[in-house]
């Protein structure tokens, strides 16, 4: 199944989480390999929409908050390097909106 194009990727999810160095579960170094930084977070956001969202979403689980989906794919970053990623999305029960949750190196 395909997720609809009206998904939400919160700026804070990218700038305050994925692109910020963390001592545990850091993803910023992995994303930096392809040229993604907090200064070009919009590029990461657009690349997720254009390069990952067109792939099929697979149902992962459902809880009281919503239905979780996984989309695997390749991000080609600003410097031309490719990263294989697993992205997690939730379609919220209450709002019926689909939000980006996170991504993992694959």
C-alpha positions in Angstrom: 0.0 0.0 0.0 1.1 3.6 -0.6 0.9 6.3 2.1 -0.9 9.4 0.9 1.0 12.5 0.0 -0.6 14.5 2.8 1.8 13.1 5.4 3.4 15.2 8.1 7.1 15.3 8.8 7.6 17.7 11.7 10.6 20.0 11.5 11.5 19.2 15.1 11.7 15.5 14.4 14.5 16.2 11.9 16.3 19.1 13.6 16.0 18.1 17.2 16.2 14.4 16.9 17.5 12.8 13.7 20.1 15.5 12.9 21.3 16.1 16.5 24.1 14.0 17.8 23.0 11.7 20.6 24.9 9.4 22.9 22.3 6.6 22.4 20.8 5.6 19.1 22.5 8.5 17.2 21.4 8.8 13.6 23.1 12.1 12.8 26.4 10.5 11.8 24.7 8.1 9.5 22.8 10.8 7.8 25.9 13.0 7.6 27.5 10.4 5.4 25.1 11.5 2.7 25.5 15.2 3.5 22.5 15.8 5.7 23.0 18.3 8.5 20.7 20.4 10.7 21.5 23.3 8.3 19.8 21.5 5.4 17.0 19.7 7.2 14.6 20.8 4.5 16.6 18.7 2.0 16.2 15.6 4.2 12.5 16.3 4.5 12.0 16.7 0.8 14.2 13.6 0.0 12.1 11.5 2.4 9.0 12.7 0.6 10.4 12.2 -2.9 12.6 9.1 -2.5 11.0 7.1 0.3 7.3 7.8 0.3 6.7 6.4 -3.2 7.7 2.9 -2.0 5.1 0.5 -0.6 4.3 0.8 3.1 4.0 -2.4 5.1 1.8 -2.7 8.2 3.9 -3.2 11.3 1.6 -3.0 14.3 -1.4 -1.2 15.8 -1.7 0.3 19.3 -4.1 2.7 21.0 -2.5 5.6 19.2 -2.7 4.4 15.6 -1.4 2.0 12.9 2.3 1.9 12.3 3.8 1.3 8.9 7.4 0.7 7.6 8.8 1.9 4.4 12.3 0.7 3.4 14.2 2.6 0.7 17.3 4.4 -0.4 18.1 8.1 0.3 20.5 9.7 -2.1 21.8 12.7 -0.2 23.0 16.1 -1.2 26.6 14.8 -1.8 25.3 11.9 -4.0 25.9 9.1 -1.5 23.2 6.5 -0.9 21.9 5.5 2.5 19.6 2.5 3.0 16.9 3.4 5.6 13.9 2.0 7.3 11.3 4.6 8.0 8.5 4.4 10.5 5.1 6.1 10.1 1.9 6.3 12.1 -1.6 6.9 11.0 -3.1 8.3 14.1 -6.5 7.0 15.2 -7.7 10.4 16.6 -6.6 12.7 13.8 -6.5 10.2 10.9 -3.3 12.0 9.9 -0.1 10.1 8.9 3.0 11.3 10.6 6.7 10.4 10.2 8.0 8.8 13.4 11.7 8.0 12.7 14.2 6.3 10.5 16.9 3.7 11.1 20.0 2.7 9.2 19.5 -0.5 7.3 
